[in-house]
Amino acid sequence: MGKILNINSSDLFDYSDFFISIFINEPSFEGQTKKRIAMPKIQKILEDIIQNQFLLWLSSNKKTSIKLVEAVIERSLLRTDLSKFKELERKTIKEKNRLPGKLVDCSSKNVEGTELFIVEGDSAGGSAKQARFREKQAILPLRGKILNVHNVSLSKMIDNNEIQNLIQALGCGLGKNFQLSKLRYEKIILMTDADVDGSHIATLLITFFYKYMRGIIENGRLFLAMPPLYKITYKNENYFAYDEKERRIILKKNEKKILPQITRFKGLGEMPADQLKQTTMDMEKRNLTQLNIQDGIKENTKTEKLFDSLMGKKAEERYNFIQENADFVAAIDI
């Protein structure tokens, strides 16, 4: 009912063309320009005829009628959603000094060389804040898992505080209003925990960028940070392993030494700032994975299908994907 009450005449008339041909004896016009007929009785007769005939057509063409009603509802939602987005966009443009409160911005006035680290939670944000290169690296902590935007309306998305903060921090608009030239940072880096929840948060963020700021991915500006999984310590020697294979290699190379102390990093907030800087944020030493989209209609279709399967509403498609790809999983992090 809420959706129906939100509809107004523009949702139908702005997307439609109507032709009415009538002959009137002794017409009466309004004003000197005579652009409008002022004949209330005839207007009432026309309204009754058109309404009755239109209702008859709707009743006789139910499939088409349902499509028409759904289209009008979608237009009304889009109109409402865009008005909310424009309000947020104006806030982004006119109040640049009022950036999200949790954003720890970099000091550089030039976009070149700057980076925004989107991190998981205040704890990781605190470590990243201490580990960052203040001139070029900014930190935006997000609380928990953001909304899965794949199948939600713009209005619901814009109402989400974490997404509002992200849009304002980036400053480049989204959807049809996206402008890469207004992006406030050269690189956007997703830095989440090296566990299942961290991977899920990164996936939700990638979905957001793919749907509403695809130009950031297409232009090679979106990256994944690669924090280590393990710290392996032999007395005063520290080694960092970024996956299980690297852990086994380090252990094998040092098998003649005393038994090591092995620390599994479950969260970036648990990692001391100096180690986070050394392993994950130092521009000279770190590893980043750049996200990109392959060109071509066929590749775009495959990408869309993958997002629909993994992020859509149909759980059976995710189940089928797992069944088809489970043999690729070498280790499960529980």
Residue, then its C-alpha position, 0 to 999 in steps of 0.5 A: m500500500g505504501k508503494i501505491l500511495n507514493i505514486n503521482s501522475s508524473d510517474l505515468f504521464d512523463y513516460s507516456d504519449f496520449f492522443i485525443s481527438i474531439f470536435i466541440n461546437e462553440p468552444s470557450f477558452e481561458g485567457q487571451t492566449k487561448k491555450r486551454i479550454a474552459m468547459p467543465k461539463i465537457q471535461k467531466i464527460l471526457e474524464d468519465i469516458i476515458q476512465n471507464q474505457f481505461l478500466l475496461w482495457l486493464s480488466s481485459n489485458k491483465k498481463t499487460s496491466i500488471k507490467l504497467v502497474e509494476a513499471v509505474i511503481e518502479r518509476s515512483l520509487l526511482r523518483t523518491d530514491l533520486s530525490k534522496f540521493k540528490e539531497l545527499e549529493r548536495k551535502t557532499i558538494k556544499e559541505k566538503n568540510r563536513l566529512p564523515g566523523k569517523l573518517v581520518d583524512c590524509s593531509s595532502k591537498n593533491v589526489e595523486g598518491t593518496e589512498l583511502f583504506i576502508v577498514e572493518g570496525d573501530s579496533a582495526g581503524g585505531s591500528a590503521k590510524q597509528a600505522r598510516f602515512r599521514e600525508k597520503q593515507a586516509i582511514l574510514p572504519l565501517r561498523g559491521k557488515i554493510l548492506n547488500v545493495h545488489n537487490v535493494s532500492l536506492s532509497k533503502m541504500i541511501d538510508n544506510n549510515e555506513i554507505q552514506n559515510l562511504i559516499q561522502a568520503l569518496g565525493c564522486g557521486l554514484g550511478k548516473n551521477f558518478q564522476l571519476s574526476k571528483l574521486r577524492y583519492e587515487k586508490i581505494i583499498l579494502m582492508t578487512d580481516a583475514d577470515v570468513d567475515g572479513s571476506h564477506i565484508a570485502t565482497l559486500l563492498i565490491t558489490f557496492f562499487y560494482k553496482y554504483m561506482r563501476g568506473i572506480i574498478e574499470n579504471g584500476r582504482l580499487f584494491l584489496a589489502m593483503p594482511p598476513l595470516y600468520k606470524i612465525t617467531y624464532k627467538n628474535e626473528n619474525y616471519f609473516a605468512y600470507d597463506e597456508k602454502e607460505r606458512r609451510i615453506i617458512l616452517k620447512k626452511n627453518e625446521k632445524k631451528i627450535l620450535p617456533q611460536i605461531t600466531r594466527f591473526k584473526g583480526l587486524g585490530e589485534m595486530p600491533a600498529d608497527q606490524l600492520k604498517q610493515t606487512t600491509m600498509d607500507m607503500e614499499k613493502r606491502n602486497l595489493t591485489q588490484l580488482n578489474i573487469q574484463d572487457g567484452i559483452k561475453e565477460n560482462t554477462k558472466t560477471e553479471k551472472l556471478f553477482d546474481s548468483l552470489m549476491g542475489k535473493k535466490a539461495e539455490e543459485r549460491y548452493n549450486f555455485i558451491q556445489e560446482n566450485a567446492d573442489f577449489v577450496a583447499a582449506i576452510d577457515i572456521 
